[in-house]
Amino acid sequence: MRKNSSKKAFTIIELMVVITIIGILASLVAPKFMGKLEGAKVKTTKAQLEMFSTALDSFNLDVGRYPTESEGLEVLWTKNKDIKGYDGPYLPKPVEADAWGNPYVYKTSSGDHPYNIISYGKDGKEGGEGKDADISLWEE
């Protein structure tokens, strides 16, 4: 009987070379992917701000005023029979946080506008630059 030992397998060095190549490729691709993810979060937050604006304008048409700061944005998705003319909810479900999980800030009287809605960005703190920059309904 003759033994046929023609089994082939990867050596440890070949495996290490492949793992190193995969690591290098991942280090090149991951930062670009993360940049796209942050960009998507900014776009999502801006879209939510526009959605709030439309709902606030509908509230104003029905009630004759914009919500007070104490009523906040919650009045847009919570049925409220105590407000004369209220015909909501104006949003189908609660939108309490921006794309980073931080709460939106609703302010009445904002310069030339009757209200403003602000996301404090990735860091959740007022101010900041780059990824941590505030996103406001009225600022480009």
Stockholm file with secondary structure:
# STOCKHOLM 1.0

chainA/1-140         MRKNSSKKAFTIIELMVVITIIGILASLVAPKFMGKLEGAKVKTTKAQLEMFSTALDSFNLDVGRYPTESEGLEVLWTKNKDIKGYDGPYLPKPVEADAWGNPYVYKTSSGDHPYNIISYGKDGKEGGEGKDADISLWEE
#=GR chainA/1-140 SS CCCCCCCCCCCHHHHHHHHHHHHHHHHHHHHHHHHHHHHHHHHHHHHHHHHHHHHHHHHHHHHSSCCCTTTTGGGGTSCCTTSTTCCCCSSSSCCCBCTTSCBCEEEEEETTEEEEEEECTTTTSSSCSGGGCCEETTCC
#=GC SS_cons         CCCCCCCCCCCHHHHHHHHHHHHHHHHHHHHHHHHHHHHHHHHHHHHHHHHHHHHHHHHHHHHSSCCCTTTTGGGGTSCCTTSTTCCCCSSSSCCCBCTTSCBCEEEEEETTEEEEEEECTTTTSSSCSGGGCCEETTCC
//
